[in-house]
């Protein structure tokens, strides 16, 4: 009755020894690069050119947004550019003879008005000195005379400006305005082009979160694209085999549903440990830390593997 107990211990030890001889593995799934194409302006969707699951090539049109508002802003910016260019040309060319003649006439008018006030000023001063008029009368005439002098000086400055042309500062301002409006046009031109969303590379449409007529907010993904090419394995490496998971190391990748393993190469291993994910909680690894790693599949036959399949990576 006491003999089965030693036999049980021997069986457990043998089973544990078998477990220790199992090759170290990391588990995870096949993934592909996921590209999110986002709305850069809040405009309604006019047309969806593709459906979920469609294969697309780089440059194919995927979604068209309503571009009428951006086109109107672009037209306004072009008009501002033309106005700034005309102003710059006028500053460079100088003022026309008609404007110079008008400035001369305004100066002559101001000088004539000042001459007319001279006798009134002389008469007012004499009358005040004789006591015939009060001081307030002289103050009023002197104020009118000073105002006339100010108008003459302003007309003279205006004429000098017309005769001498624009200053260096005015020329710089005109050139800067032309450059500013040109940059605004370039920006709006890019915005208008991006109202038509195209595929940046070959791939498969994974999701179209919005439908025609929807108005996605700025920054919302309107197309989710899975890039073509061989997938990579995103796995969690147990701490006990982390020293073997070195960048560029060659590994064997077993994919669920395929008998033969695929050759892989370690592309990235996280430097910080993470908690073991729920699907890697085997009896042996439970409670251990794991390290996120990405394994590049180098076999040509791996290019058509579906995304999301479970994998086991042997180091």
Order of alpha helices (4+ residues) and beta strands (2+ residues): alpha-beta-beta-beta-beta-beta-alpha-alpha-alpha-alpha-beta-beta-beta-beta-beta-beta-beta-beta-beta
